[in-house]
Amino acid sequence: MSCSRIIQNLRERVREVRANGWLGEVEGLQVSLDAATAKLNSLKRTPTDGRPQLVDLGMPLFTDDALPPQLDAGEPGPQG
């Protein structure tokens, strides 16, 4: 089943449960509908030419108070 058909089905189910007064079901279906819509939108932004998509991982933050990694008992320290 395609994403757009899933979204359409979820919309129809939301209308049905609202019409029947099953308000407890509306929230769960709405969460699913929102997630499916977000996924479809992200797929539309994905390049289709086979190129990998760049992901911004941000810049790492280093602090002066970072501790050095612990050495195993048998490993020599930085001075040998």
Salt bridges, closest charged atoms under 4 A:
ASP49 OD2 - ARG51 NE 2.56
